[in-house]
Amino acid sequence: MKNKKNALRGLALKGASAAILFGASGLAAADQFGVQIAAGLADNHIRKLDLGLVWDPNLTWWQIGDWHFSLIGEAHVAWWHTSEGNVHENIGEIGVTPIIRFIDGAGAIRPYIEAGAGIRLLSSPTIASDLRLSTAFQFAPMVGVGLQFGNRQQYQAGYRFQHISNGGIKEPNPGINFQQLYLQYNF
């Protein structure tokens, strides 16, 4: 009797493990991951080079014709450089941003508009003697437009306006506005 119970437990455990692995592989297959590179300009002659990892969990809702909303997650590592940086010429940035995108779900070229609000951590809040952000922790709201294309919709190109500021946590809070162009490849 004891061997029969152990055999049933073992079979149940194997079945549950197989179901979990099968379900997880189905979820992973639905997810899409990408790599993004962006270049941007801001006041004070600040240039930004940004590398992003993108996760699209295929969460869509509110279908309007061929258009729908989707949720995207991005993680970023960036480098800022300014020739006016008499304190720091180079600043590092890391952060994450959830993005809501309204995209055309059909056709060879799929336009979209997007908006998101993320958080950033800077290697230094002081860029120049006359440009200080007060805190290394920053908020990063953005809006943008773009196109998705390719035989598997694996390419994206777009424009973003991004504002970086500490949201009034500490003064002074001048904020910085970046104009960015980006390219993305989805695996």
PyMOL commands that set and color helices and strands:
alter all, ss='L'
color gray80, all
select helices_A, chain A and resi 2-30
alter helices_A, ss='H'
color red, helices_A
select strands_A, chain A and resi 32-42+46-64+67-82+90-104+110-122+126-128+131-132+137-149+155-164+176-186
alter strands_A, ss='S'
color yellow, strands_A
deselect
rebuild
show_as cartoon
